[in-house]
Every structure is written in structure tokens, then in C-alpha cells.
Amino acid sequence: MESINRKILGEINILSRMSLVSPLEVNKTFKLDEIEFGDRLLYLKRLRYIRVEKNSCAPEKSLPNGICAISITDDGRQFLRRLKYI
């Protein structure tokens, strides 16, 4: 996994310990293009490291691909523990 994806996962872990967090909030740290950031989130979702909520009700709080909330999964936390991020 790329270093930036590990850092994104670590930031999601910090911001969303027990609840969902806006992907825009997480991206404030990285300042990536919203489409690229959304693609990276979908990659992490395919690995089952994060949970993604899609909703078109709040487009101002969503990424262009419709992701409006994210949270880390137990698999994501376990991956970070193996890397000593937690």
C-alpha cells in the first residue's frame, strides 16, 4: 500500500474513533484533488479498511463520487496496529 494511503487511514482513525467523519474534513490535512481522494477512499474500502457512506442529500458535504461520510473498520485498525501507527 502506498504511503499516502497509510497516512489517510491513520488520519481517519484519529478523526473517527467511534463515529463517521466527513471526507472533506480528512482531506483538509492532505489537500488532494477531491476526485483523487475519493478514488483512494474507494481503494481503502475495497480492502475493507474503511466504511463508506454515500448520499446525495448533502452535495456540499460530499465528494464528487457521492461519498459523504467515512469511518475506520476493525480491519483498518488491525492494519495500523501491525504498522505501529496506533
C-alpha positions as CSV (number, residue, x, y, z in Angstrom):
1,M,0.0,0.0,0.0
2,E,1.2,3.5,-0.8
3,S,2.5,5.7,2.0
4,I,-0.2,8.3,1.3
5,N,-3.0,5.7,1.7
6,R,-1.5,4.6,5.1
7,K,-1.4,8.2,6.2
8,I,-5.1,8.7,5.1
9,L,-6.1,5.6,7.0
10,G,-4.2,6.9,10.1
11,E,-6.0,10.3,9.9
12,I,-9.4,8.6,9.5
13,N,-8.5,6.6,12.6
14,I,-7.7,9.8,14.6
15,L,-10.9,11.7,13.4
16,S,-13.4,8.8,13.5
17,R,-12.7,6.7,16.6
18,M,-16.3,5.7,17.1
19,S,-18.3,7.7,14.5
20,L,-18.5,8.7,10.9
21,V,-16.5,11.7,9.7
22,S,-16.7,13.9,6.6
23,P,-14.2,13.0,3.9
24,L,-13.8,16.7,3.3
25,E,-12.6,17.0,7.0
26,V,-10.0,14.3,6.4
27,N,-8.8,15.8,3.1
28,K,-8.1,19.2,4.8
29,T,-4.9,17.5,6.0
30,F,-3.8,16.2,2.6
31,K,-5.2,18.8,0.3
32,L,-5.6,16.3,-2.5
33,D,-7.9,16.7,-5.5
34,E,-11.3,15.6,-4.5
35,I,-11.6,13.0,-7.3
36,E,-8.2,11.5,-6.5
37,F,-9.1,11.5,-2.7
38,G,-12.4,9.7,-3.5
39,D,-10.6,7.1,-5.5
40,R,-8.2,6.5,-2.7
41,L,-11.1,6.1,-0.3
42,L,-12.7,3.6,-2.6
43,Y,-9.5,1.6,-2.7
44,L,-9.3,1.5,1.1
45,K,-13.0,0.4,1.1
46,R,-12.2,-2.5,-1.3
47,L,-9.5,-3.6,1.2
48,R,-12.2,-3.4,3.9
49,Y,-10.2,-0.9,5.9
50,I,-12.9,1.8,5.9
51,R,-16.6,2.0,5.7
52,V,-18.1,4.5,3.2
53,E,-21.5,6.2,3.3
54,K,-22.9,7.6,0.1
55,N,-25.7,10.1,0.0
56,S,-26.8,12.7,-2.5
57,C,-28.8,14.7,0.1
58,A,-25.8,16.9,1.1
59,P,-23.7,17.6,-2.0
60,E,-21.8,20.4,-0.4
61,K,-20.5,18.0,2.2
62,S,-19.8,15.1,-0.3
63,L,-17.0,14.3,-2.7
64,P,-17.8,14.3,-6.4
65,N,-18.3,10.5,-6.3
66,G,-21.0,10.8,-3.6
67,I,-19.0,9.8,-0.5
68,C,-20.4,11.9,2.4
69,A,-19.1,10.0,5.4
70,I,-16.3,7.5,6.3
71,S,-15.1,5.6,9.3
72,I,-12.4,3.1,10.0
73,T,-13.2,-0.6,10.4
74,D,-11.7,-3.2,12.7
75,D,-9.6,-4.5,9.8
76,G,-8.3,-1.0,9.3
77,R,-7.3,-0.6,13.0
78,Q,-5.6,-4.0,12.9
79,F,-3.6,-3.0,9.8
80,L,-2.5,0.2,11.6
81,R,-1.5,-1.8,14.7
82,R,0.7,-4.1,12.6
83,L,2.4,-1.0,11.2
84,K,2.7,0.6,14.7
85,Y,0.5,3.6,13.8
86,I,-1.7,3.0,16.8
